[in-house]
Amino acid sequence: MKRFLVYAITGLFLVIYSCKSLPSEGGNSIDYDFKFDLYSHVKWYYRANLKYPSVEELKNFCWKMIDDANDNTFSSFSDFEKSINKKKRTGREDLLQYLSMHKDDISFEIKNESMDVFWKGKKWMKFKFDLCEMIKKKSSLFTYFYNSSGYCSKDFDYEEEFYIIRKEIRDKYVTDTMQRSKFQPCLLRYDRDRGYQLYSPSKSRIKQSIYLNKLGCALDTFLLNRDIQMIQFVTKLPEDYFSKE
């Protein structure tokens, strides 16, 4: 029995080690943490922008979040790195540093609804996200605010205020009859200039309704008072609110 346990434990370590041994060339391997951070932030970018990034777009996305977290104190990532305590680094900072160091080694290729990652010219990873499934798993992660330049951010205080406003209008204008109907999760953006845009479910349109009109009026004031141009969020609407394109 003891011998079996030794073999089992040894085998487990070999499996773990092999998982960390990723493609390499010329002695330069990609470590496991980079793979994890890359996956996490590509997914993060996808939720905020509803598309896959280029390498440069991902770098800018990471830097904007780092810069916001530090109250826009630093003029550049290089300036930031000179001041930070290396022990307090986050995965986002490590990812940005790694992408900058290996800008000639890594590339992204976007095609159809997926993205391939190449390391030193060889295909290494593939991303293929299902927007509907992502929404079902964690809809709150899709709430973002955008300024007039298109830059997005997450502000948890704004989120809480938005949820309160939405609930008040929903309770007032979604009738008991509607409450008993089937509801469909959907991903919306509301822009102060363009109004509602529906991104999921695909190949559908949202119909005019008192609830959405009243929510739009409230969002106009909410966004204007905070100097925000657009909000993205997931909500559930009665199926009668949708029509096929």
Secondary structure by P-SEA (a helix, b strand, c coil): caaaaaaaaaaaaaaaaaaacccccccccccaaaaaaaaaaaaaaaaaccccccaaaaaaaaaaaaaaaaccccccaaaaaaccccccccaaaaaaaaaaaacccbbbbbcccbbbbbccccccbbbbbcaaaaaaacccccccccccccbbbbbaaaaaaaaaaaaaaaaccccccccccbbbbbbbbbbccccccccccccccccccaaaaaaaaaaaaaaaaaccccccccccccccccccc
